[in-house]
């Protein structure tokens, strides 16, 4: 087995094209012409046969290792073990639990959460749900979005470049933005989008505003995107129930965490 950096997007696409896209939305998103220049893609080869990939996304202040594998076999463990010494001294990662435990020392892991991937194939449940309470939110509203998150989700991280890509949706009460739903990935070329940045002001929760914002976003995205997914913490049962009620299904699970990768 040998490891190489892959420079050809098409080679990566051919390798993952038959995998469940809801489990690999971020990998597909990184193949987009907008994101590929920010991506280092490692491949594990058995002779000339590509067996596994892992991506390091470099556009953020902290690099992100996209290495969650949902296939059988030990190729992912071997690949991450082989590239560990080349990874940054600190990085965030999406990774499968088995690989994380096999390759990294638990003392070097922080901000650990388990997530489930969800995707929507059946839109019938949202057909009867209108979006009369929602408004389109654009990049011009970024300051209002920031103010909402300061009050409702202060530990969250907002990527303003993603808000520029497509319409976002929210609910206003007395001209105040009280709910919001946006994206974490978006590629019309790869036909993927990930719903994210979903939040509602604490004083306006349990009124259906979050659901309305998500439904409006999905109805807009489905005109352009085939695979619409999201990630939610496995212990967030109310959110999972809400998503299932509007047509999402559960797919694979992964771990998101921060790793201090000090050479020892």
VEXRO-69344 format. One record per residue (C-alpha): x, y, z. Coordinates in Angstrom, 1 decimal, always signed. Layout:
      u      v      w
      X      Y      Z
...
END
This chain:
      u      v      w
   +0.0   +0.0   +0.0
   +1.1   +3.5   -0.7
   -0.2   +7.0   +0.0
   -0.4   +9.8   -2.6
   -1.9  +13.2   -2.8
   -4.6  +13.2   -5.5
   -4.8  +16.2   -7.7
   -7.5  +15.0  -10.1
  -11.0  +15.7   -8.9
  -12.5  +13.2  -11.4
  -10.5  +10.4   -9.9
  -12.0  +11.1   -6.5
  -15.5  +11.5   -7.9
  -15.2   +8.1   -9.6
  -14.1   +6.5   -6.4
  -17.0   +7.9   -4.2
  -19.8   +8.3   -6.8
  -21.6   +5.1   -5.7
  -21.4   +5.7   -2.0
  -24.4   +7.0   -0.1
  -24.2  +10.7   -0.8
  -25.9  +11.7   +2.4
  -22.9  +10.2   +4.3
  -20.4  +12.0   +2.0
  -21.9  +15.4   +1.4
  -18.7  +17.2   +2.5
  -16.4  +15.1   +0.3
  -18.6  +15.7   -2.7
  -18.8  +19.4   -1.8
  -15.0  +19.7   -1.7
  -14.9  +18.5   -5.3
  -16.6  +21.7   -6.4
  -14.4  +24.1   -8.3
  -15.0  +26.6   -5.5
  -13.6  +24.3   -2.8
  -11.1  +22.0   -4.5
   -8.3  +24.7   -4.3
   -8.8  +24.6   -0.5
   -8.6  +20.8   -0.3
   -5.7  +18.4   +0.1
   -6.9  +14.9   -0.8
   -4.9  +11.9   +0.3
   -5.4   +8.5   -1.3
   -4.4   +5.0   -0.2
   -3.5   +2.8   -3.1
   -3.1   -0.9   -3.5
   -0.9   -0.9   -6.6
   -2.9   +1.3   -9.0
   -6.2   +0.7   -7.2
   -7.5   +3.5   -5.0
   -8.8   +2.0   -1.8
   -9.6   +5.0   +0.4
   -9.5   +8.8   +0.6
   -9.2  +11.5   +3.2
   -9.4  +15.3   +2.8
   -7.9  +18.2   +4.7
   -9.9  +21.4   +4.1
   -7.7  +24.4   +4.7
  -10.0  +27.5   +4.2
  -10.8  +28.0   +7.9
   -8.7  +29.2  +10.8
   -8.4  +25.6  +11.9
   -7.9  +22.9   +9.3
  -10.6  +20.3   +9.0
   -9.9  +16.6   +8.3
  -12.8  +15.0   +6.5
  -12.2  +11.3   +7.2
  -15.5   +9.7   +8.2
  -15.8   +6.3   +6.5
  -19.0   +4.3   +6.3
  -17.7   +1.4   +4.4
  -16.5   -2.0   +5.6
  -12.8   -2.8   +6.0
   -9.7   -1.3   +7.6
   -8.5   +0.9   +4.7
   -9.5   +4.1   +6.5
   -7.6   +3.2   +9.6
   -4.5   +2.5   +7.6
   -4.8   +5.7   +5.6
   -5.2   +7.9   +8.6
   -2.4   +6.1  +10.4
   -0.1   +6.7   +7.4
   -0.9  +10.4   +7.1
   -1.0  +11.2  +10.8
   +2.5  +12.6  +10.8
   +1.6  +15.0   +8.0
   -1.5  +16.4   +9.6
   -1.5  +19.9  +11.3
   -0.6  +20.2  +15.0
   -4.2  +21.0  +15.7
   -7.3  +20.3  +13.6
  -11.0  +19.6  +13.6
  -12.3  +16.4  +12.1
  -15.3  +14.4  +11.0
  -14.2  +10.8  +11.4
  -15.6   +7.4  +12.2
  -15.4   +6.3  +15.7
  -13.4   +3.1  +14.9
  -10.7   +5.0  +13.1
  -10.5   +7.7  +15.8
  -10.0   +5.2  +18.6
   -7.5   +3.2  +16.6
   -5.3   +6.0  +15.5
   -5.4   +8.8  +18.0
   -4.8   +9.0  +21.7
   -8.0   +9.9  +23.7
   -5.9  +12.4  +25.7
   -5.4  +14.4  +22.5
   -9.1  +14.6  +21.7
  -11.5  +17.4  +22.8
  -14.8  +18.9  +21.9
  -16.1  +15.3  +21.2
  -19.6  +14.9  +19.8
  -21.3  +12.0  +18.0
  -23.5  +13.0  +15.0
  -25.9  +11.2  +12.7
  -26.2  +12.0   +9.0
  -29.8  +12.6   +7.8
  -31.1  +13.1   +4.3
  -34.4  +13.8   +2.7
  -35.8  +11.7   -0.2
  -39.5  +12.1   +0.4
  -40.8  +15.6   +0.0
  -44.5  +14.7   +0.5
  -44.4  +15.6   +4.2
  -43.5  +19.2   +3.5
  -45.9  +19.7   +0.6
  -48.7  +20.8   +3.0
  -46.4  +23.0   +5.1
  -46.5  +26.5   +3.9
  -43.8  +29.1   +4.4
  -46.0  +32.1   +4.9
  -44.2  +33.0   +8.1
  -40.8  +33.0   +6.5
  -38.7  +35.6   +4.8
  -35.7  +35.3   +2.5
  -32.4  +36.1   +4.2
  -29.4  +37.2   +2.1
  -25.9  +38.3   +2.8
  -27.2  +41.9   +3.2
  -28.8  +40.6   +6.5
  -25.5  +39.2   +7.9
  -25.4  +41.6  +10.8
  -28.9  +40.6  +11.8
  -27.9  +36.9  +11.6
  -24.9  +37.6  +13.8
  -27.1  +39.3  +16.4
  -29.5  +36.4  +16.4
  -26.7  +33.9  +17.0
  -25.2  +36.0  +19.7
  -28.5  +35.6  +21.6
  -29.5  +32.1  +20.6
  -26.3  +30.1  +19.8
  -23.3  +32.1  +21.1
  -20.8  +29.2  +20.7
  -21.7  +28.6  +17.0
  -19.5  +29.5  +14.1
  -20.9  +31.3  +11.0
  -19.3  +31.1   +7.6
  -20.3  +34.3   +5.8
  -19.0  +32.9   +2.5
  -21.7  +30.2   +2.6
  -24.4  +32.7   +3.3
  -23.4  +34.4   +0.1
  -23.9  +31.3   -2.0
  -27.7  +30.9   -1.9
  -30.8  +32.2   -0.3
  -31.3  +31.5   +3.4
  -34.6  +31.6   +5.3
  -35.9  +32.8   +8.6
  -38.8  +34.1  +10.6
  -39.3  +37.8  +11.6
  -41.4  +39.0  +14.5
  -41.9  +42.8  +14.7
  -39.1  +43.2  +12.3
  -36.7  +41.2  +14.5
  -35.1  +38.1  +13.0
  -36.0  +35.3  +15.5
  -35.2  +32.1  +13.5
  -32.8  +31.2  +10.8
  -31.8  +28.2   +8.6
  -28.8  +28.2   +6.3
  -26.2  +25.9   +4.7
  -22.9  +24.2   +5.5
  -22.2  +22.9   +2.1
  -23.6  +23.8   -1.4
  -22.6  +22.5   -4.8
  -24.9  +22.5   -7.8
  -22.2  +20.7   -9.8
  -22.1  +17.8   -7.3
  -25.8  +18.2   -6.4
  -25.3  +18.3   -2.6
  -26.3  +20.7   +0.1
  -26.2  +20.5   +3.9
  -28.7  +22.4   +6.0
  -27.0  +24.1   +9.0
  -26.9  +27.2  +11.2
  -30.5  +26.3  +12.3
  -31.4  +28.4  +15.4
  -34.3  +30.2  +17.0
  -34.1  +32.9  +19.6
  -34.8  +31.5  +23.1
  -37.8  +33.7  +23.6
  -39.5  +32.4  +20.5
  -38.9  +28.7  +20.6
  -41.6  +25.9  +20.5
  -43.7  +27.9  +18.1
  -42.6  +26.1  +14.9
  -40.4  +28.9  +13.6
  -37.3  +26.7  +13.3
  -39.3  +24.1  +11.3
  -40.8  +26.8   +9.1
  -37.3  +28.1   +8.3
  -36.0  +24.7   +7.5
  -39.0  +23.8   +5.3
  -38.7  +27.1   +3.4
  -35.0  +26.4   +2.8
  -35.6  +22.9   +1.6
  -38.3  +23.9   -0.8
  -35.9  +26.4   -2.2
  -32.9  +24.1   -2.4
  -34.8  +21.2   -4.0
  -35.3  +23.3   -7.1
  -31.5  +23.2   -7.6
  -30.1  +20.3   -5.5
  -30.9  +16.6   -5.5
  -29.2  +15.5   -2.3
  -30.2  +17.7   +0.8
  -28.8  +16.5   +4.1
  -27.7  +17.6   +7.5
  -25.9  +16.4  +10.6
  -27.4  +16.4  +14.1
  -26.0  +15.4  +17.5
  -27.2  +11.9  +18.3
  -28.5  +13.0  +21.7
  -30.6  +15.8  +20.3
  -33.7  +13.6  +20.1
  -36.2  +16.5  +19.7
  -34.3  +17.8  +16.6
  -34.1  +14.3  +15.1
  -37.8  +13.8  +15.6
  -38.5  +17.2  +14.0
  -36.4  +16.3  +11.0
  -38.0  +12.9  +10.6
  -41.4  +14.6  +10.8
  -40.6  +16.7   +7.7
  -39.2  +13.7   +5.7
  -35.5  +13.2   +6.7
  -34.2   +9.7   +7.4
  -31.1   +8.6   +9.4
  -28.0   +7.4   +7.7
  -24.5   +6.9   +9.1
  -23.0   +8.1  +12.3
  -19.6   +9.8  +12.8
  -17.6  +11.7  +15.4
  -16.8  +15.4  +15.3
  -13.9  +16.5  +17.5
  -10.8  +18.6  +17.8
   -7.4  +16.8  +17.9
   -4.1  +18.1  +19.2
   -1.6  +16.2  +17.0
   +1.6  +16.8  +18.8
   +4.4  +14.6  +17.4
   +5.6  +12.3  +20.2
END
